[in-house]
Amino acid sequence: MGIPGGINAQWAGLIVEELVRCGVKTFVFSPGFRSAPLNLAAHEHPDTKCIVHFDERGSAFFALGYGRTNISPAAWITTSGTAAVNGYPAVVEASMDGVPLICLTADRPPELRETKANQTIDQVKLFGSYPKWFVDLPPPDNALDGAYVLTTIDQAVARARSGPVHLNCMFREPLVYEQPTAAGLPHHLKIWQAGKEPFTTYTPPECTLPDLTLLARKAAVHGPGIIVAGRVRRPEEGRAISQLAKKLGWPLLADIGAQVSVESAGSGITVQHFDLLLKSESFASAHEPRAVLHIGGPFVSKSLLQHLARCRPDFYMLAAPTGERIDPLHCVTHRVVGEIPDFCATFGRKWQPKHRASAWTRAWCHAGERIEQALESVLDGPTGELGEPFVIRAVSRLIPAHHTLTIASSMPVRDLQMFGCGLHDTHVASNRGASGIDGTVATAAGVAAGKGGGGTALLGDLALLHDLNSLALIREFGLTLIVLNNNGGGIFNFLPFNRPFDTFERVVGTPHGLDFRHAAQMFGLNYEKPASRSAFEDAYAQAVKGRGATLIEIVTDREQNVTFHRELYDLAKQTVEQN
């Protein structure tokens, strides 16, 4: 590995080389001149993969999406000034949901700060308290030991295991056309240069699980209860949760982001459509768990959240890889920190049931199965309304195995939780850390790139308008983008608003009167606008066969969508309460 001779190029080369040695090989950046030393170092390194996108916000969300599917993060590089500020939403989301992300913002040197120098803003701790670590790297200087750069990178990658880190990298001019330094690398860095290992090697932190014997005993005494699977990052975590549920015999209520495969639905353990199920007050009141085993992060279902708030279980144990508080109801009685597969295996070995859970579990699963049959009769036929619940369900049923599905964090993810089926080994991703709709398109591209395969993104019209520039990334990575265009923010029509309709539309509804045919044409995407169920299924099937990047637009009506949802809610409630 050769390090270029100029001091800016040399430091940038050290940064990129050490990131590569630490496993960070994907670099995402937008063109810029203050960041040119970093961009060039990444571009010219033989072992990197560089994604170049002209929109800084989109490139940051792409890096976020990549981190959602990989243990090693992507490095996001941006130039100075407001370009760097565009990364703020992605940094917030990464921090809230524990997604690894390396942020490298180029900056002016200290002598230009607070002087009104052009494109110079205060970038020190630019992202506030959201990064797990921040370093203000000084401008490259021959008087400083280059080992400082290497050890800083090593620490940053270690800290990024649980969220974003921010390295603010100052560079002085001339940025690119530099004279080679006379001294070259010192002896101790030449030794490092000759090898392939990081300068400082960090051993992954071991989460030492406590003795779970007492907790397993307490859970058994309070049970039978339920197992809640929240969001997790890796499929093996979802499989471990499913195996533990079978061991305990308790109903498994799995969030759409829990990576629990459809195969578990027929196991007599996984409860289908529990979000709809718990809308039945009679079922909910008759099935209040006194014990809850919550594994992983937060979950989407508001019905489940309300159910747990009402019944206030006596025993509520939450197990997750990090120790941050995941307790919006303030009802967690026991908190365990440990890797999810290790926790599930250990807790399962300690399990000694005090009560038979078979009748309790059958009641939950049988009710969910009846709702599935009712939904199938209404939503799976070739004729009928081409409504949003149908589209959501059709995608979940038709998406190829091992595909990625990125879904917008507003109404689509809620609908997928309620109406979805199938999802054979599908990696589901959604920006539910801060639940913003911005950056969804770029995130989908990053998720698909991180898995090295095809992907589908499902979002609303406002989410697409917020991230229209990232259609360039969809084109590059050949994704299928399904847009539910209801001319505004469909979720708001479900909320109470005691003002006239025109006031609602102006203040909340966000009507825009646009379609996306010309946007698809502008970015070189295939475009489909099906008007029937069968036409949509045909268009989606063709798109995911490798036809190329495709935008499928479904036009719906917000008021009709509310009516259709309420009809399905009533159908689920009647189905459960008829028995």
Disulfide bonds with the S-S distance in Angstrom:
none
